[in-house]
Amino acid sequence: MPKMTKSRRLINAAFREVKKNPPKRVRATRRKKGKKAATRQEAAIALSKAKARGAIIKRRK
């Protein structure tokens, strides 16, 4: 199994952190906009945290 890159490790850690301890803002979004919007917001928050820690995030096409 190939070794994970630094970016992939940071992204995985950020997603684990957001899933384990979701921000209050996500709960409010879930109530107002629904589960799909809250899931998208969680992903955006996790990617933002990973990027702040130095991960290289490629843009979606």
C-alpha positions as CSV (number, residue, x, y, z in Angstrom):
1,M,0.0,0.0,0.0
2,P,1.5,3.4,-1.0
3,K,2.3,5.9,1.6
4,M,-0.2,8.8,2.0
5,T,0.9,12.2,1.1
6,K,1.0,15.0,3.6
7,S,-2.0,16.7,2.0
8,R,-4.1,13.5,2.1
9,R,-3.2,13.0,5.8
10,L,-4.2,16.6,6.7
11,I,-7.4,16.3,4.7
12,N,-8.4,13.0,6.4
13,A,-7.5,14.5,9.9
14,A,-9.6,17.6,9.2
15,F,-12.6,15.5,8.1
16,R,-12.4,13.3,11.2
17,E,-12.2,16.4,13.4
18,V,-15.3,18.0,11.7
19,K,-17.3,14.8,11.9
20,K,-16.4,14.1,15.5
21,N,-17.0,17.7,16.7
22,P,-19.2,19.5,14.2
23,P,-19.4,23.3,14.5
24,K,-22.7,24.8,15.8
25,R,-23.0,26.6,12.5
26,V,-23.5,23.3,10.7
27,R,-26.4,22.4,13.0
28,A,-28.1,25.7,12.2
29,T,-27.6,25.0,8.5
30,R,-29.1,21.5,8.9
31,R,-32.2,23.0,10.5
32,K,-32.7,25.8,8.0
33,K,-31.4,24.3,4.7
34,G,-31.4,20.5,5.1
35,K,-29.0,17.6,5.4
36,K,-27.5,18.0,2.0
37,A,-26.5,21.6,2.5
38,A,-25.1,20.8,6.0
39,T,-23.0,17.9,4.5
40,R,-21.6,20.3,1.9
41,Q,-20.8,22.9,4.5
42,E,-19.0,20.3,6.7
43,A,-16.8,19.4,3.7
44,A,-16.1,23.0,3.0
45,I,-15.1,23.6,6.6
46,A,-12.8,20.5,6.6
47,L,-11.1,21.5,3.4
48,S,-10.6,25.0,4.7
49,K,-9.0,23.6,7.9
50,A,-6.7,21.3,6.0
51,K,-5.7,24.2,3.7
52,A,-4.9,26.4,6.7
53,R,-2.6,23.6,7.9
54,G,-0.7,23.5,4.6
55,A,-2.5,20.9,2.5
56,I,-2.6,21.4,-1.2
57,I,-6.2,21.4,-2.3
58,K,-7.0,21.1,-6.0
59,R,-10.0,23.0,-7.4
60,R,-12.9,21.1,-8.7
61,K,-13.5,21.3,-12.4
